[in-house]
Amino acid sequence: MQKNDGMNYAPQGKPNPVVKPGEFAFAAIGLDHGHIFGMCNGLMEAGADLVAVYDPDPVKVEAFVKRYPQAKAAASEEEILLDPSIRLVAAAAVPSERGALGVRVMSAGKDYFTDKTPFTALSQLEAARAKCEETGRKYMVYFSERLHVESAVFAGELIQKGAIGRVVHVMGWGPHRLNAPTRPQWFFEREKYGGILCDIGSHQIEQFLYYTGAKDATVVSSRVANYHNKPYPELEDFGDATLTGDNGATFYFRVDWLTPDGLGTWGDGRTLIVGTDGYIELRKYIDIARDKQGDHVYLVNKEGERHFSVHGEVGYPFFGQLILDCIHRTENAMTQEHAFKAAELCLKAQQQAVRVE
């Protein structure tokens, strides 16, 4: 697992198959972001068979097949879309291209699993909504900072058990290391990556909706800036926003590309969840100056103060749930409306953001 480079951070868990070999085949299309490796790992650990891959760049395909030799290099996107044995397509295309690819996948009768951010424009979201309704296919999103983080999964379990009562406020911090020389050109083009609140902010908004149970929210305020990376004028290296949920819960989050080189991981991601009966703090990837291992959960409630180190203890149930949802047409992993609402709110936060210097 690459801990210094968030773009290639691909968690690996313990095998926990929900299907037998040959029961659920999937393919990968679009290898522009390293998150595709985490997506494939999660699906394969849950028992899915990775059978094919396509990207117009043969160098990317060669590296992918070297890592996953069971995946056949397809000659075209159409070869995958026309294969009736493939149930789901996982994709990490350039962000601005993810929506259109999803529409093509769903039109071919397959479910779609895309890296975040799922869209860079509200028009793309509207097209995907319409195609979902037309086809009944899924447009699922890899919100990895909750789905592929054991401390975040464990926090959800604590909340569901009532450990902190009703959740009334969430604060999220999503700092990332830039590693500018290793980034592709599209990463610095505003039209292609969508802006910082649209991109890595999507993780934060999804977590707020999940932990509070809100079905909708209002963006109260949002800001973006390029404080420290003037050679890349279209990059936003800082963003924050405040939201209020339809259930009264409130939310503040901050994301940035300002992680210093001295940190032992790609970003000190944290979440603070405040309830009526206690609070939870997540130190997802590191506990600075104390423990380089991530997945620390701190719980304070009427029973006292507790620390849980859950790395390797919880697993990643989303992937197995997604596979079973695709087979049974259920919504246990994530509802379609939840995925789309998180996308909608990050787009709105980005759209109305005030630029500061």
C-alpha positions as CSV (number, residue, x, y, z in Angstrom):
1,M,0.0,0.0,0.0
2,Q,1.4,3.4,-1.0
3,K,1.1,5.7,2.0
4,N,3.0,8.7,0.7
5,D,1.1,9.1,-2.5
6,G,-2.7,9.4,-2.2
7,M,-3.2,9.0,-5.9
8,N,-2.0,5.5,-5.7
9,Y,-3.2,4.6,-2.2
10,A,-4.9,1.2,-2.7
11,P,-5.9,-0.5,0.6
12,Q,-5.8,-4.3,0.8
13,G,-8.1,-6.2,3.1
14,K,-8.7,-9.8,4.0
15,P,-10.6,-11.9,1.5
16,N,-14.3,-12.1,2.4
17,P,-16.0,-13.5,-0.7
18,V,-19.8,-13.2,-1.0
19,V,-19.9,-15.0,-4.3
20,K,-18.2,-18.1,-5.8
21,P,-15.6,-17.9,-8.6
22,G,-17.3,-17.3,-11.9
23,E,-20.5,-15.9,-10.4
24,F,-19.7,-12.2,-10.8
25,A,-17.4,-10.8,-13.5
26,F,-16.4,-7.2,-13.8
27,A,-14.0,-5.2,-16.0
28,A,-12.0,-2.0,-15.6
29,I,-12.3,0.9,-18.1
30,G,-10.3,4.2,-17.6
31,L,-7.0,4.0,-15.7
32,D,-6.4,7.7,-15.3
33,H,-6.4,7.6,-11.4
34,G,-4.7,5.1,-9.2
35,H,-7.9,4.6,-7.2
36,I,-8.8,2.0,-9.8
37,F,-6.4,-0.4,-7.9
38,G,-8.2,0.1,-4.6
39,M,-11.6,-0.4,-6.4
40,C,-10.4,-3.6,-8.0
41,N,-8.8,-4.9,-4.8
42,G,-12.0,-4.4,-2.9
43,L,-14.2,-6.1,-5.5
44,M,-11.8,-9.1,-5.8
45,E,-11.5,-9.5,-2.1
46,A,-15.3,-9.8,-2.0
47,G,-15.2,-12.6,-4.6
48,A,-15.7,-10.8,-8.0
49,D,-13.7,-11.9,-11.0
50,L,-11.7,-9.2,-12.8
51,V,-11.8,-10.4,-16.4
52,A,-11.0,-7.5,-18.7
53,V,-9.5,-4.0,-18.9
54,Y,-9.5,-1.2,-21.5
55,D,-7.8,2.2,-21.6
56,P,-6.6,4.0,-24.8
57,D,-3.1,4.2,-23.3
58,P,-1.3,0.9,-23.8
59,V,1.3,1.8,-21.2
60,K,-1.4,2.0,-18.5
61,V,-2.9,-1.2,-19.7
62,E,0.4,-3.0,-19.6
63,A,1.0,-1.9,-16.0
64,F,-2.5,-3.0,-15.0
65,V,-2.2,-6.4,-16.6
66,K,1.1,-6.9,-14.9
67,R,-0.6,-6.3,-11.6
68,Y,-3.7,-8.3,-12.5
69,P,-2.7,-10.9,-15.0
70,Q,-6.2,-12.4,-15.0
71,A,-7.5,-9.3,-16.8
72,K,-7.6,-9.6,-20.5
73,A,-6.6,-6.4,-22.4
74,A,-9.6,-5.5,-24.5
75,A,-9.1,-3.9,-27.9
76,S,-11.8,-1.3,-27.3
77,E,-14.4,-0.1,-24.8
78,E,-17.1,-1.6,-27.0
79,E,-15.6,-5.1,-26.5
80,I,-16.2,-4.8,-22.8
81,L,-19.6,-3.2,-23.1
82,L,-20.9,-5.9,-25.5
83,D,-19.7,-8.8,-23.4
84,P,-22.8,-10.2,-21.7
85,S,-20.8,-12.0,-19.1
86,I,-19.5,-8.8,-17.5
87,R,-21.9,-7.5,-14.8
88,L,-20.2,-4.3,-13.7
89,V,-17.6,-1.8,-15.0
90,A,-15.2,-0.1,-12.5
91,A,-13.7,3.1,-13.8
92,A,-11.3,5.8,-12.8
93,A,-11.3,8.0,-15.9
94,V,-10.5,11.7,-16.0
95,P,-13.2,13.2,-13.7
96,S,-14.9,15.2,-16.5
97,E,-15.3,12.0,-18.5
98,R,-16.8,9.8,-15.8
99,G,-20.4,10.8,-16.2
100,A,-20.5,10.1,-20.0
101,L,-18.8,6.8,-19.5
102,G,-21.3,5.8,-16.9
103,V,-24.2,6.6,-19.2
104,R,-22.6,4.4,-21.9
105,V,-22.1,1.6,-19.4
106,M,-25.7,1.7,-18.1
107,S,-27.0,1.9,-21.7
108,A,-25.1,-1.4,-22.3
109,G,-27.1,-3.0,-19.4
110,K,-24.3,-3.0,-16.9
111,D,-23.8,-1.5,-13.5
112,Y,-21.2,1.3,-13.1
113,F,-18.8,1.9,-10.2
114,T,-16.8,5.1,-10.6
115,D,-14.0,6.8,-8.7
116,K,-15.0,10.0,-7.0
117,T,-15.8,12.7,-8.0
118,P,-18.5,11.1,-10.1
119,F,-19.2,14.4,-12.0
120,T,-17.8,17.8,-12.7
121,A,-21.0,19.4,-13.9
122,L,-24.7,19.3,-12.8
123,S,-25.6,18.5,-16.4
124,Q,-23.6,15.3,-16.2
125,L,-25.5,14.4,-13.0
126,E,-28.8,15.0,-14.6
127,A,-27.9,12.8,-17.6
128,A,-26.9,10.0,-15.2
129,R,-30.0,10.3,-13.1
130,A,-32.1,10.0,-16.3
131,K,-30.2,6.9,-17.5
132,C,-30.5,5.2,-14.1
133,E,-34.3,5.7,-14.2
134,E,-34.5,4.5,-17.8
135,T,-32.3,1.4,-17.4
136,G,-32.6,0.5,-13.7
137,R,-28.8,0.2,-13.6
138,K,-26.6,1.4,-10.7
139,Y,-24.2,4.4,-10.8
140,M,-22.1,3.7,-7.7
141,V,-19.2,5.9,-6.4
142,Y,-16.0,5.0,-4.7
143,F,-16.0,7.4,-1.8
144,S,-12.9,5.7,-0.5
145,E,-12.3,7.9,2.5
146,R,-15.3,6.2,4.2
147,L,-15.7,3.0,2.3
148,H,-12.1,1.9,2.3
149,V,-11.1,3.2,5.8
150,E,-11.7,0.8,8.7
151,S,-12.0,3.5,11.3
152,A,-14.7,5.2,9.2
153,V,-16.6,2.0,8.8
154,F,-16.3,1.3,12.6
155,A,-17.6,4.8,13.4
156,G,-20.7,4.1,11.4
157,E,-21.2,0.9,13.4
158,L,-20.9,2.8,16.7
159,I,-23.4,5.5,15.6
160,Q,-25.9,2.8,14.5
161,K,-25.6,1.2,17.9
162,G,-26.4,4.6,19.5
163,A,-23.0,5.2,21.1
164,I,-23.2,9.0,20.8
165,G,-26.9,9.5,20.4
166,R,-28.3,11.7,17.7
167,V,-25.5,13.1,15.4
168,V,-25.9,16.8,15.3
169,H,-22.5,18.1,13.9
170,V,-19.7,16.7,11.8
171,M,-16.3,18.3,11.1
172,G,-14.1,16.8,8.4
173,W,-10.5,17.4,7.4
174,G,-9.2,16.1,4.2
175,P,-5.6,17.3,3.6
176,H,-3.7,15.7,0.7
177,R,-0.1,15.8,-0.4
178,L,0.2,17.4,-3.9
179,N,3.2,15.5,-5.3
180,A,2.9,17.8,-8.3
181,P,5.6,16.3,-10.5
182,T,3.9,12.9,-10.5
183,R,0.4,14.3,-11.4
184,P,-1.0,14.0,-14.9
185,Q,-1.8,17.2,-16.9
186,W,-5.5,16.9,-16.4
187,F,-5.1,17.2,-12.6
188,F,-4.2,20.9,-13.1
189,E,-7.0,21.7,-15.5
190,R,-10.1,23.1,-13.8
191,E,-12.5,21.9,-16.4
192,K,-11.3,18.4,-16.1
193,Y,-10.9,17.9,-12.4
194,G,-13.9,20.0,-11.4
195,G,-12.4,22.1,-8.5
196,I,-11.3,21.0,-5.1
197,L,-14.7,21.0,-3.4
198,C,-16.1,19.0,-6.3
199,D,-13.1,16.6,-6.2
200,I,-11.8,15.7,-2.8
201,G,-14.7,17.6,-1.1
202,S,-17.0,14.9,-2.4
203,H,-15.6,12.5,0.2
204,Q,-16.4,14.9,3.0
205,I,-20.0,15.6,2.0
206,E,-20.8,11.9,1.5
207,Q,-19.6,11.2,5.0
208,F,-21.7,14.0,6.5
209,L,-24.8,12.6,4.8
210,Y,-24.0,9.1,6.0
211,Y,-23.1,9.8,9.6
212,T,-26.0,12.2,10.2
213,G,-28.6,10.3,8.1
214,A,-29.5,13.5,6.3
215,K,-31.2,13.1,2.9
216,D,-30.5,16.6,1.7
217,A,-28.6,19.7,2.8
218,T,-28.1,23.4,2.0
219,V,-24.7,24.8,1.2
220,V,-24.5,27.8,3.6
221,S,-21.0,29.0,2.4
222,S,-18.0,27.7,0.5
223,R,-14.6,29.1,-0.4
224,V,-11.6,28.1,-2.6
225,A,-8.1,29.4,-3.0
226,N,-4.7,28.8,-4.6
227,Y,-2.5,29.9,-1.8
228,H,0.8,28.1,-2.5
229,N,0.8,26.8,-6.0
230,K,0.8,29.8,-8.3
231,P,2.7,28.0,-11.2
232,Y,-0.6,26.0,-11.6
233,P,-3.1,28.8,-11.9
234,E,-6.2,26.5,-12.4
235,L,-5.4,24.4,-9.3
236,E,-7.3,25.1,-6.1
237,D,-5.1,24.0,-3.2
238,F,-7.5,25.0,-0.5
239,G,-11.3,24.8,0.0
240,D,-13.8,24.7,2.8
241,A,-17.6,24.8,3.2
242,T,-20.4,24.8,5.7
243,L,-23.6,22.9,5.2
244,T,-26.9,22.4,7.1
245,G,-28.7,19.1,6.7
246,D,-32.5,18.7,6.2
247,N,-32.6,17.1,9.7
248,G,-30.9,20.0,11.4
249,A,-27.4,18.6,11.6
250,T,-24.5,20.9,10.7
251,F,-21.2,20.4,8.9
252,Y,-17.9,22.1,8.3
253,F,-15.1,20.6,6.2
254,R,-11.8,21.7,4.9
255,V,-9.7,20.1,2.1
256,D,-6.3,21.1,0.8
257,W,-3.2,20.1,-1.1
258,L,-0.9,21.5,1.5
259,T,0.4,18.4,3.3
260,P,4.0,18.9,4.3
261,D,6.7,16.5,3.3
262,G,7.5,15.6,6.9
263,L,4.1,13.8,7.5
264,G,4.5,10.1,7.4
265,T,1.5,9.6,5.1
266,W,-0.2,11.4,2.2
267,G,-2.7,13.2,4.4
268,D,-3.7,13.5,8.0
269,G,-7.4,12.8,7.4
270,R,-9.6,13.2,10.4
271,T,-13.3,13.4,11.2
272,L,-15.0,14.6,14.4
273,I,-18.6,13.5,14.9
274,V,-20.6,15.1,17.6
275,G,-23.8,13.6,19.0
276,T,-26.2,14.4,21.8
277,D,-24.6,11.7,24.0
278,G,-21.0,11.8,23.1
279,Y,-18.5,12.3,20.3
280,I,-16.1,10.3,18.0
281,E,-12.8,11.4,16.5
282,L,-11.3,9.5,13.6
283,R,-7.6,9.6,12.9
284,K,-7.7,7.8,9.6
285,Y,-4.2,7.4,8.2
286,I,-1.8,8.3,11.0
287,D,-1.8,9.4,14.7
288,I,0.9,12.0,14.3
289,A,4.1,11.7,16.3
290,R,2.7,8.7,18.1
291,D,1.7,5.9,15.7
292,K,2.2,5.7,11.9
293,Q,-0.5,3.0,11.8
294,G,-3.9,4.5,10.9
295,D,-7.5,3.7,11.9
296,H,-7.6,5.1,15.3
297,V,-11.1,5.8,16.8
298,Y,-11.6,7.9,19.9
299,L,-15.0,7.6,21.6
300,V,-16.2,9.7,24.5
301,N,-19.7,9.2,26.0
302,K,-21.4,8.7,29.3
303,E,-19.5,5.4,29.8
304,G,-16.1,7.2,29.7
305,E,-13.2,7.6,27.2
306,R,-12.2,4.8,24.9
307,H,-9.6,4.3,22.2
308,F,-10.0,1.7,19.5
309,S,-7.2,0.7,17.1
310,V,-9.2,-1.1,14.4
311,H,-6.7,-1.5,11.6
312,G,-7.2,-5.0,10.2
313,E,-10.1,-5.6,12.5
314,V,-13.2,-4.3,10.7
315,G,-12.8,-5.0,7.0
316,Y,-14.5,-3.3,4.1
317,P,-18.1,-4.6,3.8
318,F,-19.2,-2.1,1.1
319,F,-17.7,-4.2,-1.8
320,G,-19.5,-7.4,-0.9
321,Q,-22.7,-5.5,-0.3
322,L,-22.3,-3.8,-3.7
323,I,-21.8,-7.2,-5.5
324,L,-24.9,-8.6,-3.8
325,D,-26.9,-5.4,-4.6
326,C,-26.0,-5.8,-8.3
327,I,-27.2,-9.4,-8.2
328,H,-30.4,-8.9,-6.2
329,R,-31.1,-5.3,-7.2
330,T,-31.1,-4.2,-3.6
331,E,-29.6,-1.0,-2.0
332,N,-27.7,-2.2,1.0
333,A,-24.2,-0.9,0.1
334,M,-25.4,2.6,-0.7
335,T,-28.7,3.9,-2.1
336,Q,-28.6,5.5,-5.5
337,E,-30.1,8.7,-4.1
338,H,-27.4,8.9,-1.5
339,A,-24.6,8.7,-4.1
340,F,-26.3,11.3,-6.3
341,K,-27.1,13.7,-3.5
342,A,-23.5,13.7,-2.3
343,A,-22.4,14.5,-5.9
344,E,-25.1,17.2,-6.3
345,L,-24.0,18.9,-3.1
346,C,-20.3,19.0,-3.9
347,L,-21.1,20.4,-7.3
348,K,-23.3,23.1,-5.7
349,A,-20.6,23.9,-3.1
350,Q,-18.1,24.3,-5.9
351,Q,-20.4,26.3,-8.0
352,Q,-21.1,29.0,-5.4
353,A,-17.6,29.0,-3.8
354,V,-16.1,32.4,-3.2
355,R,-12.4,32.6,-4.3
356,V,-10.0,34.1,-1.8
357,E,-6.4,34.9,-2.1
